[in-house]
Amino acid sequence: MNNFINEKLLPPVMKFVNTKAVTAIKNGMLYPIPFIVIGAVFLILGQFPIQGVQDYLNEIGLGPIFMQANNASFGIMALFAVFGIAYSWVRDEGHDAVPAGMLAIVVDIILQPDTVKSVTSIANPERVSTAWQVSGVIDKAWLGGKGMIVAIIVGLLVGWSYSWFMKKGFTIKLPEQVPANVAASFTALIPGAAIVTVATAIYGIFKLGFNTTMVEWIYATIQTPLQHATDGPLGVVVVAFLPVFLWFFGVHGATIVGGIMTPLLLANNADNLALYKAGKLTLDNGAHIVTQAFMDQFITVTGSGMTIGLVIFMLVRAKSVQMKTLGKLEIVPALFNINEPILFGLPLVLNPLLAIPFILTPLVSGFATYAVIAMGIIPPFNGMYVPWTTPAIVSGLIVGGWQGALWQAVMFVMTGFMYYPFARKYDKVLLAEEQGDAQPSAADIEKLEENPAN
């Protein structure tokens, strides 16, 4: 099985994840993260989970002020993403990448509507109609979660086309006597003019031919179906199974899968947040179950494989020196959702004795969490983004209220039951090795199980 996976399965997977496009998306999506985290802090302050506190903050005028900071950071994450993706592509090609990132922002805005409309009649709120229209503006909704797919497409196309112009030498080259910063600004002039012209033509085609814009068309025909595809059992399998499956072979699965899924999961987050702000956060109103919070707080919490149950066993029940020592080293990182010490130190990587709970535990948590939300036992997550290093229970409280925190605790108990029999068997093996038998036989292991004191 190891030979088949290493020789047949992993090479095409790694070839795909190392393509220029996937690498640019993975690296480019890192740029919005600091601003998403900053915005999330102000979001918690602006939409405080305790209603009494929230009412007081709104009464004294601080709530809207906090939300202004959130809207200018978390709220424009697609703008950061389009810059980061184009920048990463061109930088990896060895060219000055800042002009490409700025050009991607220009193209992204060109392809968006320049009109904001009211869709609710003032006279009759139940009737959908156009009450007013404002032109010559940028609708910030398309700079956030609704614009993520367009940001990815624009970032990739601008990065590729800008690099093509650079490779072909289609640039303005000034004499060496001209200062470098001045020369660099002219270098981007020809590719920038060509790319902006093409983007404007695309905008015109959609506007005149279909009475819409490219970003609205992509949102309706591509992004919305993709978000719904991730928001089901298939999405649970992708975020719960693939990361640990890749990790078992030593590949950083969470980074790879997260790099591809994060744009869609953040878009789901943004939809839920909009419903939460409007007081309509229910599945009937279109709330999503599988969001970034779903992955961070109920799939990879305490580390890939949800290894907190294994760590508790190592601290409390393990008899081998290796397990007890690693348990003491891992407990603090586990509180902040980091488990590399046991992934490689125990190890979990390429360890057939622990493979079953390592792979199955996130799947059990994922489908159980999906089920309790689908059945209305706990509400959908509110769309608030918390850093992945936020300790469990606290993160559950922020994204799901007391129900989310309680459900996290229930899932932690589940991990203990999942890991216990396998961890106990592996502890016996390690203990036998430490006592001098490097390769214990099946009979030796049975004797150890029958009489643990030996």
VMD Tcl script that draws the C-alpha trace (Angstrom):
set ca {
  {0.00 0.00 0.00}
  {2.81 2.42 0.89}
  {4.56 1.72 -2.41}
  {1.33 2.21 -4.37}
  {0.56 5.51 -2.67}
  {4.12 6.85 -2.82}
  {4.74 5.77 -6.42}
  {1.32 6.03 -8.06}
  {-0.98 8.28 -6.04}
  {1.15 10.99 -4.46}
  {3.23 12.01 -7.53}
  {0.23 13.33 -9.54}
  {-1.22 14.92 -6.41}
  {2.05 16.71 -5.66}
  {2.46 17.65 -9.31}
  {-0.95 19.33 -9.18}
  {-0.39 21.17 -5.89}
  {3.01 22.39 -7.12}
  {1.66 23.90 -10.35}
  {2.15 27.64 -10.76}
  {-1.56 28.31 -10.40}
  {-2.09 26.37 -7.18}
  {1.16 27.71 -5.72}
  {0.10 31.27 -6.51}
  {-3.31 30.72 -4.89}
  {-1.80 29.06 -1.84}
  {0.82 31.78 -1.34}
  {-1.42 34.63 -2.40}
  {-4.15 33.71 0.08}
  {-1.66 34.24 2.89}
  {-1.68 38.01 2.31}
  {-5.31 38.58 3.42}
  {-4.89 36.52 6.62}
  {-3.38 39.26 8.88}
  {-6.12 41.69 7.87}
  {-8.81 39.02 8.31}
  {-7.51 38.39 11.84}
  {-7.41 42.14 12.63}
  {-10.88 42.59 11.20}
  {-12.11 39.59 13.17}
  {-11.08 41.23 16.44}
  {-13.09 44.36 15.58}
  {-15.92 42.14 14.36}
  {-16.13 40.50 17.79}
  {-16.22 43.96 19.38}
  {-18.73 45.31 16.87}
  {-20.98 42.23 17.05}
  {-20.36 41.19 20.65}
  {-21.75 37.71 21.39}
  {-23.46 38.92 24.59}
  {-26.57 40.85 23.57}
  {-26.56 43.19 26.56}
  {-23.00 44.26 25.89}
  {-23.77 44.64 22.18}
  {-26.76 46.86 22.90}
  {-24.65 49.06 25.18}
  {-21.86 49.42 22.59}
  {-24.41 50.43 19.96}
  {-26.07 52.85 22.34}
  {-22.84 54.75 23.01}
  {-21.88 54.61 19.32}
  {-18.86 52.29 19.57}
  {-20.47 49.35 17.75}
  {-20.59 51.04 14.33}
  {-17.07 52.40 14.85}
  {-15.70 48.90 15.47}
  {-17.57 47.65 12.40}
  {-15.96 50.36 10.28}
  {-12.55 48.83 11.05}
  {-13.91 45.37 10.25}
  {-15.40 46.48 6.95}
  {-12.10 48.05 5.89}
  {-10.09 44.88 6.62}
  {-12.13 41.66 6.78}
  {-14.68 43.21 4.44}
  {-12.27 43.65 1.52}
  {-10.39 40.36 1.75}
  {-10.92 39.62 -1.96}
  {-9.01 42.80 -2.79}
  {-6.05 41.60 -0.73}
  {-6.35 38.16 -2.33}
  {-6.29 39.40 -5.93}
  {-3.17 41.43 -5.17}
  {-1.50 38.53 -3.38}
  {-2.18 35.94 -6.08}
  {-0.92 38.10 -8.96}
  {2.04 39.25 -6.86}
  {3.00 35.67 -5.92}
  {2.84 34.46 -9.54}
  {5.02 37.29 -10.91}
  {7.44 37.18 -7.98}
  {7.99 33.45 -8.51}
  {8.75 34.24 -12.16}
  {11.57 36.53 -11.01}
  {10.08 39.92 -11.91}
  {9.17 43.01 -9.91}
  {5.76 41.92 -8.66}
  {4.26 45.01 -7.03}
  {3.01 46.55 -10.33}
  {1.34 43.24 -11.20}
  {-0.47 43.15 -7.85}
  {-1.68 46.74 -8.28}
  {-2.74 45.97 -11.84}
  {-4.77 43.01 -10.60}
  {-6.64 45.36 -8.25}
  {-7.44 47.66 -11.16}
  {-8.73 44.78 -13.29}
  {-10.78 43.38 -10.42}
  {-12.55 46.71 -9.95}
  {-13.09 47.19 -13.70}
  {-15.00 43.92 -13.86}
  {-17.37 44.90 -11.03}
  {-20.62 46.85 -11.20}
  {-20.37 50.60 -10.67}
  {-23.96 50.87 -9.47}
  {-25.58 50.08 -6.13}
  {-29.30 49.43 -6.11}
  {-31.92 49.04 -3.43}
  {-33.79 45.78 -3.81}
  {-36.52 46.36 -1.21}
  {-39.48 48.64 -1.69}
  {-39.80 51.20 1.09}
  {-43.59 51.12 0.82}
  {-43.85 47.33 0.87}
  {-40.82 45.48 2.33}
  {-42.28 42.15 1.26}
  {-42.23 43.16 -2.38}
  {-38.91 43.07 -4.21}
  {-38.38 46.12 -6.39}
  {-35.85 48.81 -7.20}
  {-36.43 51.82 -4.95}
  {-33.25 53.75 -5.75}
  {-29.96 53.54 -7.60}
  {-26.55 55.17 -7.08}
  {-23.99 55.16 -9.89}
  {-20.25 55.79 -9.98}
  {-19.48 53.84 -6.79}
  {-17.66 50.65 -5.78}
  {-19.93 48.10 -4.14}
  {-17.85 46.77 -1.24}
  {-19.82 43.53 -1.23}
  {-17.81 42.40 -4.26}
  {-14.53 43.12 -2.47}
  {-15.33 40.56 0.21}
  {-16.55 36.99 0.20}
  {-18.81 37.41 -2.85}
  {-15.80 38.36 -4.97}
  {-13.39 35.59 -3.99}
  {-13.66 33.45 -7.13}
  {-13.27 36.48 -9.38}
  {-10.26 37.51 -7.28}
  {-8.66 34.10 -7.89}
  {-9.38 34.17 -11.63}
  {-8.18 37.75 -12.06}
  {-5.10 37.20 -9.92}
  {-4.06 34.16 -11.94}
  {-4.75 35.71 -15.34}
  {-3.03 38.99 -14.53}
  {-0.05 37.16 -13.03}
  {0.29 34.93 -16.07}
  {-0.21 37.65 -18.70}
  {2.06 40.17 -16.95}
  {4.81 37.55 -16.73}
  {4.33 36.78 -20.44}
  {4.91 40.43 -21.35}
  {8.03 40.48 -19.17}
  {9.44 37.32 -20.76}
  {8.79 38.56 -24.29}
  {10.39 41.91 -23.52}
  {7.30 43.92 -24.42}
  {8.22 46.75 -22.08}
  {9.56 50.29 -22.23}
  {13.28 50.22 -21.50}
  {14.79 53.52 -20.43}
  {18.53 54.37 -20.47}
  {20.66 53.20 -17.57}
  {21.03 56.80 -16.40}
  {17.34 56.92 -15.46}
  {16.77 56.14 -11.74}
  {15.67 52.55 -11.12}
  {12.37 53.50 -9.48}
  {11.43 55.69 -12.46}
  {12.42 53.00 -14.96}
  {10.38 50.39 -13.06}
  {7.22 52.48 -13.35}
  {7.59 52.63 -17.13}
  {8.33 48.89 -17.33}
  {4.75 48.14 -16.31}
  {3.22 50.64 -18.74}
  {2.82 48.46 -21.86}
  {1.62 45.27 -20.12}
  {-0.60 47.38 -17.87}
  {-2.20 49.20 -20.78}
  {-2.80 45.96 -22.68}
  {-4.29 44.13 -19.70}
  {-6.52 47.04 -18.69}
  {-7.74 47.35 -22.29}
  {-8.68 43.67 -22.39}
  {-10.42 43.93 -19.01}
  {-12.39 46.95 -20.21}
  {-13.44 45.07 -23.35}
  {-14.64 42.16 -21.22}
  {-16.60 44.57 -19.03}
  {-18.19 46.06 -22.15}
  {-19.14 42.66 -23.57}
  {-20.92 41.64 -20.37}
  {-22.53 45.05 -19.90}
  {-23.78 45.59 -23.44}
  {-24.36 41.98 -24.42}
  {-25.79 40.48 -21.22}
  {-26.73 43.53 -19.09}
  {-24.58 42.30 -16.20}
  {-20.94 42.28 -15.13}
  {-18.38 39.53 -15.11}
  {-18.21 39.41 -11.32}
  {-21.99 39.05 -11.02}
  {-22.07 36.38 -13.74}
  {-19.26 34.36 -12.14}
  {-20.86 34.64 -8.72}
  {-24.15 33.29 -10.06}
  {-22.80 30.56 -12.34}
  {-19.55 29.45 -10.69}
  {-19.05 30.67 -7.13}
  {-22.52 29.97 -5.77}
  {-22.59 26.36 -7.10}
  {-19.06 25.78 -5.76}
  {-20.00 27.13 -2.35}
  {-23.02 24.85 -2.27}
  {-20.85 21.92 -3.39}
  {-18.50 22.48 -0.46}
  {-21.47 22.96 1.86}
  {-22.43 19.30 1.91}
  {-21.09 15.79 2.59}
  {-18.54 16.15 -0.22}
  {-17.17 19.28 1.42}
  {-16.93 17.47 4.76}
  {-14.92 14.67 3.16}
  {-12.55 17.12 1.47}
  {-11.76 19.16 4.60}
  {-11.80 16.21 7.02}
  {-10.19 13.36 5.07}
  {-7.69 14.82 2.61}
  {-5.55 16.81 5.11}
  {-4.90 13.85 7.41}
  {-4.53 11.44 4.49}
  {-1.73 13.60 3.08}
  {-0.26 14.18 6.53}
  {0.03 10.41 7.05}
  {2.63 10.41 4.27}
  {4.45 13.42 5.67}
  {2.86 16.01 3.33}
  {1.43 19.14 5.00}
  {-2.15 18.33 4.10}
  {-3.77 21.20 5.97}
  {-1.76 23.76 4.00}
  {-2.46 22.11 0.65}
  {-6.18 21.56 1.14}
  {-6.59 24.87 2.96}
  {-4.92 26.72 0.11}
  {-7.53 25.41 -2.31}
  {-10.59 25.41 -0.04}
  {-9.99 28.60 1.96}
  {-11.46 30.99 -0.65}
  {-14.72 29.03 -0.76}
  {-14.88 28.50 2.99}
  {-14.23 32.18 3.65}
  {-16.97 33.05 1.18}
  {-19.33 30.76 3.12}
  {-18.18 32.53 6.28}
  {-18.99 35.90 4.74}
  {-22.50 34.79 3.76}
  {-23.17 33.55 7.30}
  {-21.82 36.76 8.76}
  {-24.18 38.85 6.63}
  {-27.11 36.74 7.85}
  {-25.89 36.98 11.43}
  {-25.72 40.78 11.25}
  {-29.26 40.83 9.85}
  {-30.54 38.49 12.56}
  {-31.43 35.83 9.98}
  {-28.79 33.16 10.61}
  {-30.75 30.01 9.82}
  {-30.43 27.26 7.24}
  {-33.81 28.26 5.82}
  {-32.37 31.69 5.01}
  {-29.40 30.16 3.20}
  {-26.81 29.83 5.98}
  {-23.92 27.47 5.25}
  {-22.84 24.57 7.45}
  {-19.33 23.97 6.08}
  {-17.41 27.21 6.63}
  {-13.88 28.19 7.60}
  {-14.95 27.91 11.24}
  {-16.23 24.39 10.55}
  {-12.76 23.38 9.38}
  {-10.68 25.31 11.90}
  {-12.73 24.70 15.02}
  {-14.10 21.19 14.42}
  {-11.75 19.45 11.97}
  {-8.19 20.66 12.60}
  {-8.71 21.87 16.18}
  {-5.81 20.75 18.45}
  {-3.98 19.89 15.22}
  {-4.62 17.76 12.15}
  {-6.22 14.50 13.20}
  {-7.78 16.12 16.29}
  {-5.07 14.51 18.38}
  {-6.11 15.91 21.77}
  {-7.46 12.50 22.79}
  {-4.11 10.93 21.99}
  {-2.23 13.62 23.92}
  {-4.41 13.13 27.01}
  {-3.72 9.39 26.85}
  {0.00 10.07 26.60}
  {-0.15 12.28 29.68}
  {-2.45 10.16 31.85}
  {-2.28 6.50 30.81}
  {0.93 5.94 28.85}
  {3.63 3.77 30.42}
  {6.37 4.07 27.82}
  {8.94 6.82 28.37}
  {8.59 8.04 24.77}
  {4.85 8.59 25.01}
  {4.96 10.17 28.45}
  {7.76 12.54 27.47}
  {6.13 13.58 24.20}
  {2.81 14.04 25.99}
  {4.38 16.60 28.31}
  {5.99 18.38 25.35}
  {2.84 18.41 23.23}
  {0.13 19.47 25.68}
  {0.88 23.21 25.46}
  {1.19 23.31 21.63}
  {-2.03 21.27 21.43}
  {-3.87 24.04 23.27}
  {-2.97 26.29 20.35}
  {-3.81 23.66 17.69}
  {-0.22 22.69 16.88}
  {0.70 19.00 16.84}
  {3.88 18.67 14.75}
  {5.80 17.32 17.82}
  {3.77 14.13 17.78}
  {3.19 14.01 14.03}
  {6.91 13.50 13.56}
  {8.09 12.65 17.07}
  {5.72 9.85 18.08}
  {5.34 9.52 15.05}
  {1.90 9.61 13.48}
  {3.40 9.92 10.02}
  {3.63 6.48 8.37}
  {2.53 4.79 11.61}
  {0.07 2.02 10.68}
  {-0.94 1.40 14.31}
  {-2.31 4.93 14.68}
  {-3.47 5.50 11.10}
  {-7.08 4.46 11.70}
  {-7.94 6.95 14.50}
  {-5.77 9.64 12.90}
  {-7.80 9.49 9.69}
  {-11.23 8.60 11.09}
  {-11.45 11.04 14.03}
  {-11.77 14.23 11.89}
  {-14.33 12.44 9.71}
  {-16.43 11.49 12.74}
  {-16.24 15.04 14.08}
  {-17.03 16.52 10.67}
  {-20.09 14.42 9.94}
  {-21.35 14.64 13.54}
  {-21.01 18.44 13.49}
  {-22.70 18.59 10.10}
  {-25.56 16.48 11.44}
  {-26.21 18.50 14.60}
  {-26.32 21.74 12.58}
  {-28.51 20.23 9.87}
  {-30.94 18.95 12.53}
  {-31.04 22.32 14.27}
  {-29.45 21.10 17.50}
  {-26.83 23.85 17.28}
  {-27.08 26.94 15.05}
  {-24.92 27.53 11.97}
  {-21.65 29.25 12.73}
  {-21.96 33.01 12.75}
  {-19.22 33.77 10.20}
  {-16.79 35.31 12.64}
  {-13.20 34.44 11.82}
  {-10.86 33.51 14.64}
  {-7.15 32.74 14.16}
  {-6.52 29.00 13.84}
  {-4.26 29.14 16.91}
  {-7.12 30.28 19.15}
  {-7.56 27.72 21.96}
  {-10.50 25.39 21.73}
  {-13.68 26.14 23.69}
  {-12.84 29.84 23.37}
  {-12.97 29.53 19.57}
  {-16.15 27.46 19.78}
  {-17.76 30.14 21.95}
  {-16.86 32.89 19.47}
  {-18.11 31.15 16.32}
  {-21.06 29.25 17.77}
  {-21.98 30.62 21.18}
  {-22.30 28.32 24.17}
  {-23.63 25.57 21.90}
  {-20.44 25.69 19.80}
  {-18.22 25.57 22.89}
  {-20.19 22.66 24.39}
  {-20.08 20.73 21.12}
  {-16.31 21.18 20.91}
  {-16.04 19.64 24.39}
  {-18.20 16.71 23.28}
  {-15.97 16.16 20.26}
  {-12.88 16.16 22.48}
  {-14.38 13.38 24.57}
  {-15.04 11.51 21.32}
  {-11.37 11.81 20.33}
  {-10.38 10.12 23.57}
  {-12.53 7.08 22.77}
  {-11.28 7.01 19.17}
  {-7.60 7.04 20.03}
  {-7.59 5.00 23.25}
  {-7.44 1.38 21.99}
  {-4.88 2.17 19.30}
  {-2.76 4.38 21.55}
  {-2.79 1.66 24.23}
  {-1.56 -0.93 21.72}
  {1.21 1.37 20.47}
  {2.22 2.19 24.04}
  {2.69 -1.55 24.66}
  {4.93 -1.79 21.60}
  {7.06 1.17 22.70}
  {7.28 -0.17 26.24}
  {8.47 -3.55 24.97}
  {11.13 -1.84 22.85}
  {12.30 0.24 25.81}
  {12.59 -2.94 27.89}
  {14.99 -4.40 25.37}
  {12.89 -6.27 22.84}
  {13.30 -4.17 19.69}
  {10.75 -6.20 17.75}
  {8.15 -7.67 20.14}
  {6.22 -10.66 18.95}
  {2.45 -10.92 18.92}
  {2.65 -13.28 21.91}
  {4.70 -10.72 23.86}
  {2.16 -8.00 23.16}
  {-0.68 -10.27 24.32}
  {1.18 -11.00 27.56}
  {1.71 -7.30 28.15}
  {-2.00 -6.67 27.59}
  {-2.99 -9.43 29.99}
  {-0.59 -8.21 32.66}
  {0.24 -4.50 32.20}
  {2.39 -4.54 35.36}
  {4.99 -6.54 33.44}
}
mol new
graphics top color blue
foreach p $ca { graphics top sphere $p radius 0.5 }
foreach p [lrange $ca 0 end-1] q [lrange $ca 1 end] { graphics top cylinder $p $q radius 0.2 }
display resetview
